[in-house]
Amino acid sequence: MRPCYGPPRFPGGFGPAPLPGAAGVGTGGDRAGEIRGEQTSMKLIAGNSNRPLAEAISACMATPLTRANIRRFADLEVFVEILENVRGEDCFVIQSTCYPANDHVMELLVIMDALRRASARRITAVIPYYGYARQDRKAGPRTPISAKLVANLITVAGADRVLTLDLHAGQIQGFFDIPLDNLMAGPVFEKDIRETVTLSGGELVIVSPDVGGVVRARGLAKRLNADLAIIDKRRERAGVSEVMNVIGDVSGRDCMLVDDIVDSGGTLCNAAAALIKNGARSASVYCSHGVLSGGAVARISASPIEMMTITDSILATEAVRVAPNIRQASIAALLAEAMRRISDESSVSSLFD
């Protein structure tokens, strides 16, 4: 796998600021910005879910990570101590709520509570991967809407706003009664495709693996001036394997499946096989969040997928790092620029114009 932690530049001109010293543990942010008439510096606090991503964001922003002691007691209770003064500061807590999801959610909540009690002026929860997002509705009787529950917990713990990436369902934004910025990985994928793929006229097709992902796939296809195809997945009756029908012309063309989450990998592997069966020259995948649980890595390695590119919203396991056809593209520069704009009270949505 080719790691991509070096912060890239994106269309629109944003990119890393020069780093005066090493990233990581430091003495607090040097960059001051005027926020509502006050001179306020930014404080970046990293949880334990994805330290490399936090350090890459710190490098992009030329702002050291705030020193904090985040550890477990013997009974695995979370303990947090912020080792710098944060009174009146604009604080950003960087924490994905990935596996183990419950531990990382609780860690995020305790960090925000510590900052709130230390009189931080504003707390932004930067959650690259929002766990529990797939539980966004009642799937049956007597079942919870856990995505809403987690939103309530984050709000009550002290978050003033949330910054996240490619929510599984857009309606989750409405679960929060505080501002939420839902970034899109599209610019990251567009840049990576332009750098790694030869875009010949009419040879590239962006494919949605299901009807629900059409809007996401269409957005990337529009950016790349490529055609769109859709996988129509049907199960005629219980116990019968799914039938994959391809809507669109893929014969003799390079296909790129686009999705938000890859967990077991079964759907994407079957979709890639269906594309090859329908005459596609190659099948690759771009996915925002690589959950990759259970035997997903082995399944993908043995599949027709030529290359799967995931972002670093979730820390890669050793199996992912050594997989021959899985690689990462960094979202550090995208998150860093969004955080800068939030701190400066400027537009975040204009990143995607």
Number of C-alpha atoms within 10 A of each C-alpha: 15 14 14 15 19 16 20 19 15 17 13 11 7 15 18 21 16 10 14 10 11 13 19 21 16 15 15 20 19 12 14 14 17 12 14 9 7 11 11 21 21 25 27 27 25 28 22 16 24 21 16 18 25 27 23 23 31 29 26 24 26 21 28 28 24 26 20 17 13 16 15 12 8 7 6 9 11 18 14 19 14 16 12 14 16 22 16 15 21 21 27 27 25 27 29 28 25 24 15 10 15 13 16 21 23 15 24 29 21 20 26 27 18 17 27 19 11 16 14 19 15 20 22 23 26 27 23 30 25 26 23 20 19 15 18 19 16 11 10 7 6 6 10 14 15 17 19 20 15 19 23 14 15 24 18 13 18 22 26 19 20 23 23 21 22 22 22 21 15 12 11 20 17 12 16 19 12 14 14 19 17 19 20 21 24 21 20 21 24 16 16 17 16 11 10 8 10 10 15 9 8 11 16 24 25 30 33 26 27 21 11 12 18 19 11 19 25 21 15 21 22 12 12 17 16 18 20 23 25 25 25 16 17 13 11 10 8 7 7 9 10 15 15 21 15 20 13 13 16 25 16 14 18 22 25 28 25 28 24 19 20 21 16 18 22 15 16 28 23 20 28 28 18 19 29 21 12 15 14 19 16 21 27 21 24 28 22 30 27 28 22 21 12 11 13 20 23 14 16 23 18 11 17 20 24 16 19 25 23 27 25 24 28 23 21 20 11 8 14 20 17 14 16 16 21 24 21 24 25 24 28 31 27 25 25 24 20 22 21 16 15 18 21 15 13 11 10 17 13 9 18 12 7
